[in-house]
Amino acid sequence: MIDSRTQMVGVISWPVEHSLSPVMHNAAFEALGMNWRYVPFPVVPGAAADAARGLIPLGFRGANVTVPHKRDVADGVDRLSAEAEAIGAINTLCVEGARGSERTVIGHNTDLAGFLDGLERAGFEPAGKRMVIVGAGGVARAAVHGLLHAGACGVTVLARTREKAERLTSDLDDGSGRLVAERLDDEAIVEAAGRSALIVNTTPVGMWPETEQSIWPDERPFPNHAIAYDLVYIPRRTKFLRQAAAAGARCIEGLRMFVVQGAKSFELWTGREPSIDVMTRACEAALGGDGT
């Protein structure tokens, strides 16, 4: 039950109906006996900064931020964490300061921790390897930043328009010459994947309800030497991952990243460590036994 002492957080997204964040976080709050609640905020494109500033007068403790708001929400925060500033994208907002006093909104990025956790659990070491990142949004920025700092020798960023890919690589370029930007098409992804150890989908392609879409062309065999990592988590086994598995390649599902980034946000808001198992089981129950 929500009462006058309930602490509120939520997720800023458009659309927001598909998000499992409320299910996941509310399960974690309940398991810890905390009087907190997590709610969805459907925020239209262009209004993310207003939504961030509105957390203070509404008395909210924070929020997650997802597509398509991870960059423009920065206009509504008072300052950024070091990671959010380096990545150039925000996925977590924290309201700091006691009620009745001056309060500030801080932008953080926990996508990086979630992304790297997925690689670590798979036993994948980026150092000295080449990668392909498909997409140029906020989570792609976290992935590229993490791979460069982990020692990748080359990262190719593919986006629907070359300009979007070039904007990302220009922002994150460290002068090492390891970043390449290209327009996403069938030939580009097949060519880049052929010399890469990891192919990451950071786009919504393949997400419910368009589950028969994939970033990988149907008529081309997936390179079985590479790992396929899909950050889509609804469904858990996307068409992209099914294509990779059929070729004998290793796969990393996006659900683990989703849970870990959420757990890191939870810690920022509450100062307490949630149960990863509780959060994962809540998501799995919501997805159903077939992972959809």
JOURQUI-V261043 format. One record per pair of residues at least 24 apart in sequence whose ideal C-beta (glycine too) atoms are under 7 Angstrom apart, sorted by the first residue. I is the first residue (numbers start at 1). J is the second residue. If there is no record, write none. Layout:
I|J, I|J
This chain:
2|37, 5|35, 6|35, 6|36, 6|37, 7|35, 7|36, 7|61, 8|37, 8|39, 8|59, 8|60, 8|61, 9|36, 9|38, 9|60, 9|61, 9|62, 9|63, 9|269, 10|38, 10|39, 10|40, 10|41, 10|60, 10|63, 11|40, 11|41, 11|63, 11|64, 11|66, 12|41, 12|43, 12|48, 12|51, 12|63, 12|64, 12|65, 12|69, 12|73, 13|43, 13|66, 13|67, 13|69, 14|42, 14|43, 14|44, 14|45, 14|68, 15|42, 16|40, 16|41, 16|42, 18|208, 18|234, 20|283, 20|286, 21|64, 21|262, 23|282, 23|283, 23|286, 24|259, 24|262, 24|279, 24|282, 24|283, 25|262, 25|266, 27|278, 27|279, 27|282, 28|266, 28|274, 28|275, 28|278, 28|279, 31|275, 31|278, 32|272, 32|274, 34|270, 36|270, 43|69, 48|72, 48|73, 48|76, 49|73, 49|75, 49|76, 50|76, 51|76, 52|76, 52|77, 52|93, 52|105, 53|105, 55|93, 55|95, 55|105, 56|95, 56|103, 56|105, 59|99, 60|95, 61|95, 61|269, 62|92, 62|93, 62|94, 62|95, 62|269, 63|93, 64|91, 64|92, 64|265, 65|90, 65|91, 65|92, 65|93, 66|91, 67|137, 67|204, 70|137, 70|138, 71|138, 74|107, 76|105, 77|105, 77|106, 77|107, 78|104, 78|105, 78|106, 79|106, 80|107, 81|106, 81|107, 81|108, 81|109, 83|109, 83|112, 84|108, 84|109, 86|145, 87|112, 87|141, 87|142, 87|145, 88|141, 88|171, 89|138, 89|141, 89|142, 91|138, 91|261, 92|265, 92|268, 94|268, 94|269, 108|268, 109|142, 110|261, 110|264, 110|265, 111|138, 111|139, 111|142, 111|261, 112|142, 112|145, 112|146, 113|260, 113|261, 113|264, 114|257, 114|258, 114|260, 114|261, 115|142, 115|143, 115|146, 115|257, 116|146, 117|256, 117|257, 117|260, 118|229, 118|252, 118|256, 118|257, 121|256, 122|227, 122|250, 122|252, 124|198, 124|227, 126|150, 126|151, 126|152, 127|151, 128|153, 129|153, 129|197, 129|198, 130|154, 130|195, 130|196, 130|197, 131|155, 131|196, 131|197, 131|198, 131|200, 132|156, 132|158, 132|189, 132|192, 132|193, 132|196, 132|199, 132|200, 133|157, 133|200, 133|202, 134|158, 134|184, 134|189, 134|200, 134|201, 134|202, 134|203, 134|215, 135|159, 135|201, 135|202, 135|203, 136|164, 136|165, 136|167, 136|168, 137|202, 139|202, 139|231, 140|168, 140|202, 141|168, 141|172, 143|200, 143|202, 144|168, 144|172, 145|172, 148|172, 148|174, 148|178, 152|178, 153|178, 154|178, 154|180, 155|179, 156|180, 156|182, 156|192, 157|181, 158|182, 158|184, 158|188, 158|189, 158|192, 159|183, 159|184, 160|184, 186|217, 186|220, 189|215, 189|216, 190|217, 190|220, 193|223, 193|226, 194|223, 196|226, 197|226, 197|227, 198|226, 198|227, 198|229, 199|226, 199|228, 200|229, 200|231, 201|230, 201|231, 201|232, 201|240, 202|231, 204|232, 206|230, 206|232, 206|238, 206|239, 206|240, 207|232, 207|234, 208|234, 208|235, 208|292, 211|235, 211|239, 212|239, 213|239, 214|239, 214|240, 214|243, 215|240, 216|240, 216|243, 221|247, 222|247, 222|249, 224|248, 224|249, 227|252, 230|254, 231|257, 233|258, 234|287, 235|291, 235|292, 236|287, 236|291, 237|291, 255|283, 259|283
